[in-house]
Amino acid sequence: MIDTVTTGIAEGEERIRLEVEDGIAVLTLCRPATLNGWSWESSRQLGLLADRIRFDETVRAVLLRAEGRAFCAGIDVTAPGGAITGDTPARRTRNYYEGIRWVHERFAVLSRLPQPVIAAVQGHCLGFGFELALMADIRIAAQDAVFALPEARLGVAVDAGGDLRIAREAGAGWAKLLALTGRRIDAATAERLHLVHQVVAPDALDGTARDLAAEIAANAPLAVQGIKRAVDAYADAALPAALDRVALTAALTLTSQDCREGYAAQAARRPPRFTGD
């Protein structure tokens, strides 16, 4: 069950930590033991923290980073409340549709922040993790970063619009190639496709990203925020309607037999046998 009521974050239940220092809001994915696996609760906390940043006039830039050896390895299948229920297939599909739309709204709070967002990516950046990084305005990657949208291999659609954002940055052909195959690409390839903007040594990642955030934070905030809004208005003109189609496709695939088969095959470490049901 998705928690859409609670407005706080219980101590010890943090998926994301917020710290503000020298005009920079630092959002840190802080579940390294699960490779910062994503969950409904992660989406809820992201929306809450982004709302806090939005109206903080002391914040001039946002740094999105992660603890541990991975930025985010995708969905945390061990997280509580992972599955959406319904007493009929149609109602379950409807509930998934609304759930995915709710996640899109939480992610939009981050992507539409007035302050620019810089993502610092290391290690695995897969599925929802890749989609989260793509919502940042600028991405810095460590040389060990690996990117993929593996959803089709599990029998589900790309949930949060990552394929759409790849199409925007790299072109429709690359979006289809990566999303339809689930292939992994390294940081150098991601930079060549304009999916990341700088690749650095792993031990230089945090410092490079913080220096960039500080460089942006030192500029006039009204000018910076106006530039971001203008570029986004041009680049994302078709995004809202496309995201609604994403939510519907995700709901249909998440309630399919192929989805069950995909996850069962992954757990058993065998090739999936998809039937289109």
Secondary structure as the mmCIF struct_conf table of DSSP 4:
data_model
#
loop_
_struct_conf.conf_type_id
_struct_conf.id
_struct_conf.beg_label_comp_id
_struct_conf.beg_label_asym_id
_struct_conf.beg_label_seq_id
_struct_conf.end_label_comp_id
_struct_conf.end_label_asym_id
_struct_conf.end_label_seq_id
BEND BEND1 VAL A 5 VAL A 5
BEND BEND2 GLY A 8 GLY A 8
TURN_TY1_P TURN_TY1_P1 GLU A 11 GLY A 12
BEND BEND3 ARG A 15 ARG A 15
STRN STRN1 ILE A 16 GLU A 21
TURN_TY1_P TURN_TY1_P2 ASP A 22 GLY A 23
STRN STRN2 ILE A 24 LEU A 29
HELX_RH_3T_P HELX_RH_3T_P1 PRO A 32 THR A 34
TURN_TY1_P TURN_TY1_P3 LEU A 35 ASN A 36
STRN STRN3 TRP A 38 TRP A 38
HELX_RH_AL_P HELX_RH_AL_P1 TRP A 40 ARG A 54
TURN_TY1_P TURN_TY1_P4 PHE A 55 PHE A 55
TURN_TY1_P TURN_TY1_P5 GLU A 57 THR A 58
STRN STRN4 ALA A 61 ALA A 66
BEND BEND4 GLU A 67 ARG A 69
BEND BEND5 PHE A 71 PHE A 71
STRN STRN5 CYS A 72 CYS A 72
BEND BEND6 GLY A 74 GLY A 74
STRN STRN6 ILE A 75 ILE A 75
TURN_TY1_P TURN_TY1_P6 VAL A 77 THR A 78
BEND BEND7 ALA A 79 ALA A 79
TURN_TY1_P TURN_TY1_P7 PRO A 80 GLY A 81
BEND BEND8 ALA A 83 ALA A 83
BEND BEND9 ASP A 87 THR A 88
HELX_RH_AL_P HELX_RH_AL_P2 PRO A 89 SER A 111
TURN_TY1_P TURN_TY1_P8 ARG A 112 ARG A 112
BEND BEND10 PRO A 114 GLN A 115
STRN STRN7 VAL A 117 VAL A 121
BEND BEND11 GLY A 123 GLY A 123
STRN STRN8 HIS A 124 LEU A 126
TURN_TY1_P TURN_TY1_P9 GLY A 127 GLY A 127
HELX_RH_AL_P HELX_RH_AL_P3 PHE A 128 LEU A 134
TURN_TY1_P TURN_TY1_P10 MET A 135 MET A 135
BEND BEND12 ALA A 136 ASP A 137
STRN STRN9 ILE A 138 ALA A 142
TURN_TY1_P TURN_TY1_P11 GLN A 143 ASP A 144
STRN STRN10 VAL A 146 ALA A 148
HELX_RH_AL_P HELX_RH_AL_P4 GLU A 151 LEU A 154
TURN_TY1_P TURN_TY1_P12 GLY A 155 GLY A 155
BEND BEND13 ASP A 159 GLY A 161
HELX_RH_AL_P HELX_RH_AL_P5 GLY A 162 ALA A 170
HELX_RH_AL_P HELX_RH_AL_P6 ALA A 172 THR A 181
STRN STRN11 ILE A 185 ASP A 186
HELX_RH_AL_P HELX_RH_AL_P7 ALA A 187 ARG A 192
TURN_TY1_P TURN_TY1_P13 LEU A 193 HIS A 194
BEND BEND14 LEU A 195 HIS A 197
STRN STRN12 GLN A 198 VAL A 200
HELX_RH_3T_P HELX_RH_3T_P2 PRO A 202 ALA A 204
HELX_RH_AL_P HELX_RH_AL_P8 LEU A 205 ALA A 217
TURN_TY1_P TURN_TY1_P14 ALA A 218 ALA A 218
BEND BEND15 ASN A 219 ASN A 219
HELX_RH_AL_P HELX_RH_AL_P9 PRO A 221 ALA A 235
TURN_TY1_P TURN_TY1_P15 ASP A 236 ALA A 238
HELX_RH_AL_P HELX_RH_AL_P10 LEU A 239 LEU A 254
TURN_TY1_P TURN_TY1_P16 THR A 255 THR A 255
BEND BEND16 SER A 256 SER A 256
HELX_RH_AL_P HELX_RH_AL_P11 GLN A 257 ALA A 268
TURN_TY1_P TURN_TY1_P17 ARG A 269 ARG A 269
BEND BEND17 ARG A 270 ARG A 270
#
